[in-house]
Amino acid sequence: MILRKLMAIMLSLVFMVSSAGTAMAAEAEDTSTIQGKLTSVENVMYGAQQTGALMDRVNRLEKDYMGTHPATSMVDRIDSLYATIFDNTSRPSVLTQMNAVEWAITHNVSMASVKDRIANMEVMIEGSPKEGTYKSRIATLGGFAFGGTTIPLSHILVPANTLIKISLVTPVNTKNLKIGDKVQYQVAEDVTENGLLIFAKGAPGEGTVTKVVPARNFGRDAEIEIDFKETRSVDGTAVDTFLGEEAKKEMKSMAMAAGASIAGMVILGPVGIVTGAFVHGHNIDLPAGTEMYIQTKADIELYGIQTTGK
């Protein structure tokens, strides 16, 4: 009976890290603007927004990726770069290609820039980074990974409430976080559907802190709410995700299988007995690497990578 009571208390502390209904804070990259699109492309390609004149930034991206400069307007050139990186409508985007190639080679995807991801795989395979455009180098890596230029992609409808195991990159601590802070995380295990890889291990996600209440007297424990809003699928889509009932059930099962250590004493510290007004409640302290579950919010059609034989 006592063990069950402790278990319930410990799990309730974990479930305070929940999916809030409030909207996520405005993104730094407003992709409805040309500047925002350019920044998004630079973040993916180089890992950070670049400095300098707009024209110089666009010229560098085009030179690095494909080695040519289209004879069109600056707006069209930025739109084209953005579509090339993110849009799967007419062909697999650069993000899809990178994720597919990297997963096929390493069974993991990285949160690093395209520039670094290419170089790291070349070092792994050939011993050193290679020369050439990013486009040609990705094609070469694709040939190594799949034996040709075609990536084995297929459309699939991913149902709502598909579970995703994640690992925190940003520590979650009620002493240090405030409303509006970003919480970075990664997919902790591959998620497949009908033999297709949908979410690859290592794929990034981002949440926003929507509520923080510190620990108080009378044994009142700290509270924190996080909107686990977006998780990147293997085709680069930012999929709407949240910590819902299915995810909470899975975490409860995980905690019970581990003798409550995951949900309780290892992560949150021992649970004390409240005896008076001067007994302070418990802080929430989830270190980087803490694993939990979230789930997809709605049905969504994505590209998946065929995993048969991998």
C-alpha positions as CSV (number, residue, x, y, z in Angstrom):
1,M,0.0,0.0,0.0
2,I,2.8,2.4,0.9
3,L,4.7,1.6,-2.3
4,R,1.6,2.2,-4.3
5,K,1.0,5.5,-2.7
6,L,4.6,6.6,-3.3
7,M,4.3,5.4,-6.9
8,A,1.2,7.6,-7.4
9,I,2.9,10.6,-5.9
10,M,6.0,10.2,-8.0
11,L,4.1,9.7,-11.2
12,S,2.0,12.7,-10.6
13,L,5.2,14.8,-10.4
14,V,6.3,13.4,-13.8
15,F,2.9,14.2,-15.3
16,M,3.1,17.8,-14.3
17,V,5.5,18.1,-17.3
18,S,2.4,18.2,-19.6
19,S,1.2,19.4,-22.9
20,A,-0.5,22.8,-22.2
21,G,-3.2,24.1,-24.4
22,T,-1.7,27.5,-24.9
23,A,-0.1,28.5,-28.1
24,M,3.7,28.3,-28.5
25,A,5.6,31.5,-28.4
26,A,6.3,33.2,-31.7
27,E,9.1,31.5,-33.5
28,A,12.3,33.4,-34.2
29,E,12.0,32.3,-37.8
30,D,8.9,33.8,-39.3
31,T,8.8,31.9,-42.6
32,S,6.0,34.2,-44.0
33,T,8.8,36.7,-44.7
34,I,11.8,36.5,-47.0
35,Q,14.2,37.2,-44.2
36,G,12.6,34.5,-42.1
37,K,12.9,31.9,-44.9
38,L,16.5,32.8,-45.5
39,T,17.3,32.4,-41.8
40,S,15.5,29.0,-41.7
41,V,17.6,27.9,-44.6
42,E,20.9,29.1,-43.0
43,N,20.0,27.5,-39.7
44,V,19.6,24.1,-41.5
45,M,22.6,24.5,-43.8
46,Y,25.1,26.1,-41.4
47,G,23.6,25.8,-37.9
48,A,23.1,29.5,-37.4
49,Q,21.9,32.7,-39.1
50,Q,24.6,34.3,-41.2
51,T,25.7,37.9,-41.2
52,G,26.2,40.4,-44.1
53,A,24.2,41.8,-46.9
54,L,21.1,39.8,-48.1
55,M,22.6,39.3,-51.6
56,D,25.9,38.0,-50.2
57,R,24.1,35.5,-48.0
58,V,22.0,34.2,-50.9
59,N,25.0,34.0,-53.1
60,R,26.9,31.9,-50.5
61,L,24.0,29.5,-50.1
62,E,23.6,28.9,-53.8
63,K,27.4,28.5,-54.3
64,D,27.7,26.0,-51.4
65,Y,24.6,24.0,-52.3
66,M,24.6,23.9,-56.1
67,G,27.4,26.0,-57.4
68,T,25.2,28.2,-59.7
69,H,23.2,31.4,-59.3
70,P,19.7,31.4,-61.1
71,A,19.0,34.5,-63.2
72,T,15.8,35.4,-61.3
73,S,14.8,37.9,-58.7
74,M,16.2,37.8,-55.2
75,V,12.7,36.9,-53.8
76,D,12.4,34.0,-56.2
77,R,15.9,32.8,-55.4
78,I,15.2,32.7,-51.7
79,D,11.8,31.0,-52.3
80,S,13.6,28.4,-54.4
81,L,16.3,27.7,-51.7
82,Y,13.6,27.4,-49.1
83,A,11.6,24.9,-51.2
84,T,14.7,22.9,-51.9
85,I,15.5,22.5,-48.2
86,F,12.0,21.9,-46.9
87,D,9.5,21.0,-49.6
88,N,8.8,17.4,-50.6
89,T,6.1,18.2,-53.2
90,S,8.1,17.6,-56.4
91,R,11.2,15.7,-55.1
92,P,12.6,14.8,-51.7
93,S,13.8,17.9,-49.9
94,V,17.4,18.3,-48.7
95,L,16.2,17.6,-45.2
96,T,14.6,14.3,-46.3
97,Q,17.7,13.3,-48.3
98,M,20.0,14.1,-45.4
99,N,17.8,12.2,-42.9
100,A,17.5,9.2,-45.1
101,V,21.2,9.0,-46.0
102,E,22.4,9.6,-42.4
103,W,19.9,7.1,-41.0
104,A,20.9,4.4,-43.5
105,I,24.6,4.9,-42.7
106,T,24.5,5.5,-39.0
107,H,20.9,4.4,-37.9
108,N,20.7,7.9,-36.3
109,V,20.0,11.4,-37.4
110,S,21.9,14.4,-36.1
111,M,20.8,17.9,-35.0
112,A,23.9,19.3,-36.5
113,S,24.0,21.5,-39.7
114,V,23.9,20.0,-43.2
115,K,27.4,21.2,-43.6
116,D,28.7,19.3,-40.6
117,R,26.5,16.2,-41.2
118,I,27.9,15.8,-44.7
119,A,31.5,16.2,-43.5
120,N,31.0,13.8,-40.6
121,M,29.7,11.0,-42.8
122,E,32.5,11.5,-45.4
123,V,35.1,11.2,-42.6
124,M,33.4,8.1,-41.4
125,I,33.3,6.5,-44.8
126,E,36.4,7.9,-46.6
127,G,38.5,9.3,-43.8
128,S,38.3,13.0,-44.7
129,P,35.8,15.6,-45.9
130,K,35.5,16.0,-49.7
131,E,35.3,18.9,-52.1
132,G,32.3,19.9,-54.2
133,T,28.8,21.3,-53.7
134,Y,26.6,20.0,-50.9
135,K,24.2,18.7,-53.6
136,S,26.9,16.5,-55.3
137,R,28.3,15.3,-52.0
138,I,24.8,14.3,-50.7
139,A,24.3,12.4,-54.0
140,T,27.6,10.5,-53.5
141,L,26.6,9.6,-49.9
142,G,23.2,8.5,-51.2
143,G,24.9,6.2,-53.7
144,F,26.9,4.7,-50.8
145,A,23.8,4.3,-48.6
146,F,21.2,3.1,-51.2
147,G,23.3,1.9,-54.2
148,G,21.9,4.6,-56.4
149,T,20.3,8.0,-56.7
150,T,16.8,6.9,-55.7
151,I,15.9,7.1,-52.0
152,P,13.3,4.4,-51.1
153,L,10.5,6.7,-49.9
154,S,6.8,6.0,-49.7
155,H,3.8,8.0,-48.6
156,I,2.0,6.8,-45.5
157,L,-0.8,8.1,-43.3
158,V,0.5,8.3,-39.7
159,P,-2.4,8.0,-37.3
160,A,-3.1,10.4,-34.4
161,N,-1.7,9.3,-31.0
162,T,1.3,7.5,-32.5
163,L,3.7,7.3,-29.6
164,I,7.2,8.8,-29.8
165,K,9.9,8.2,-27.2
166,I,12.0,11.3,-26.6
167,S,15.1,12.3,-24.7
168,L,15.5,15.8,-23.2
169,V,18.4,17.9,-24.6
170,T,17.5,20.8,-22.4
171,P,17.4,20.1,-18.7
172,V,14.0,20.8,-17.1
173,N,14.4,22.4,-13.7
174,T,11.8,24.6,-12.0
175,K,14.5,26.7,-10.4
176,N,16.0,27.7,-13.8
177,L,13.2,27.8,-16.4
178,K,10.6,30.5,-16.9
179,I,7.6,30.8,-19.1
180,G,8.5,31.1,-22.8
181,D,11.8,29.3,-22.5
182,K,12.5,26.7,-25.2
183,V,13.0,23.0,-24.4
184,Q,15.0,21.0,-27.0
185,Y,14.6,17.3,-27.2
186,Q,15.4,14.4,-29.6
187,V,13.6,11.3,-30.7
188,A,15.1,8.5,-28.5
189,E,14.0,5.5,-30.6
190,D,13.0,4.9,-34.3
191,V,9.3,5.0,-34.9
192,T,8.1,2.8,-37.7
193,E,4.7,2.3,-39.3
194,N,4.0,-0.6,-41.7
195,G,7.7,-1.1,-42.3
196,L,8.4,2.6,-43.0
197,L,10.6,4.8,-40.8
198,I,8.5,7.8,-39.7
199,F,10.6,9.4,-36.9
200,A,14.3,8.6,-36.8
201,K,16.4,8.3,-33.6
202,G,18.1,11.6,-33.0
203,A,15.5,13.8,-34.8
204,P,15.0,17.2,-33.2
205,G,11.9,18.5,-31.4
206,E,11.2,21.7,-29.6
207,G,8.8,22.6,-26.8
208,T,7.9,25.8,-24.9
209,V,7.5,26.3,-21.2
210,T,4.0,27.5,-20.5
211,K,3.8,27.4,-16.7
212,V,6.3,27.3,-13.8
213,V,5.4,27.2,-10.1
214,P,8.3,26.8,-7.7
215,A,8.2,24.4,-4.7
216,R,6.5,26.0,-1.7
217,N,6.0,25.4,2.0
218,F,3.4,22.9,3.4
219,G,5.1,20.4,1.1
220,R,3.5,21.8,-2.0
221,D,5.6,20.5,-4.9
222,A,6.8,22.5,-7.9
223,E,4.8,22.4,-11.2
224,I,5.9,22.9,-14.8
225,E,4.0,22.6,-18.0
226,I,5.6,22.3,-21.4
227,D,4.0,22.4,-24.8
228,F,5.9,19.7,-26.7
229,K,4.6,21.3,-29.9
230,E,6.7,20.1,-32.8
231,T,8.8,17.0,-33.6
232,R,10.6,16.6,-36.9
233,S,9.7,13.5,-38.9
234,V,12.2,11.8,-41.2
235,D,10.9,13.8,-44.2
236,G,11.6,17.1,-42.4
237,T,7.9,17.8,-41.5
238,A,7.3,19.6,-38.2
239,V,4.6,17.3,-36.8
240,D,2.3,18.6,-34.1
241,T,2.9,16.6,-30.9
242,F,1.9,16.7,-27.3
243,L,2.0,14.9,-24.0
244,G,-1.4,13.2,-24.0
245,E,-3.1,10.4,-22.2
246,E,-1.5,7.6,-24.4
247,A,1.9,9.0,-23.6
248,K,1.2,9.2,-19.9
249,K,0.0,5.6,-19.8
250,E,3.2,4.5,-21.5
251,M,5.3,6.5,-19.0
252,K,3.4,4.8,-16.2
253,S,4.1,1.4,-17.6
254,M,7.8,2.3,-18.1
255,A,8.0,3.6,-14.5
256,M,6.4,0.4,-13.1
257,A,8.7,-1.8,-15.0
258,A,11.7,0.0,-13.6
259,G,10.4,-0.3,-10.0
260,A,9.4,3.4,-10.0
261,S,13.0,4.5,-10.2
262,I,12.6,6.3,-13.5
263,A,9.6,8.3,-12.5
264,G,10.6,8.7,-9.0
265,M,13.8,8.6,-7.0
266,V,16.3,8.7,-9.8
267,I,14.8,11.7,-11.6
268,L,12.9,13.6,-8.9
269,G,14.6,12.6,-5.7
270,P,13.0,10.8,-2.7
271,V,9.5,11.7,-1.7
272,G,9.2,12.9,1.8
273,I,6.3,13.0,4.3
274,V,4.7,16.3,4.7
275,T,4.5,17.1,8.5
276,G,4.2,20.8,8.9
277,A,4.2,24.3,7.4
278,F,8.0,24.5,7.1
279,V,8.3,21.4,5.1
280,H,9.3,22.5,1.6
281,G,7.9,20.8,-1.5
282,H,10.0,19.1,-4.1
283,N,11.6,20.8,-7.0
284,I,11.3,19.3,-10.5
285,D,14.7,18.4,-11.9
286,L,14.8,16.4,-15.1
287,P,18.4,16.2,-16.4
288,A,19.4,16.1,-20.1
289,G,18.9,12.5,-21.3
290,T,15.7,12.0,-19.3
291,E,13.4,9.9,-21.5
292,M,9.6,10.2,-21.7
293,Y,6.8,9.8,-24.3
294,I,4.8,12.2,-26.4
295,Q,2.3,11.5,-29.1
296,T,1.1,12.8,-32.5
297,K,-1.8,15.2,-32.3
298,A,-3.7,14.3,-35.5
299,D,-3.6,12.0,-38.6
300,I,-0.9,13.2,-41.0
301,E,0.5,12.1,-44.3
302,L,4.2,11.8,-44.4
303,Y,7.0,10.3,-46.4
304,G,8.6,7.2,-44.7
305,I,11.8,5.4,-45.5
306,Q,11.6,1.7,-46.3
307,T,13.5,-0.1,-43.5
308,T,13.3,-3.7,-44.9
309,G,16.7,-5.2,-45.0
310,K,18.3,-2.4,-43.0
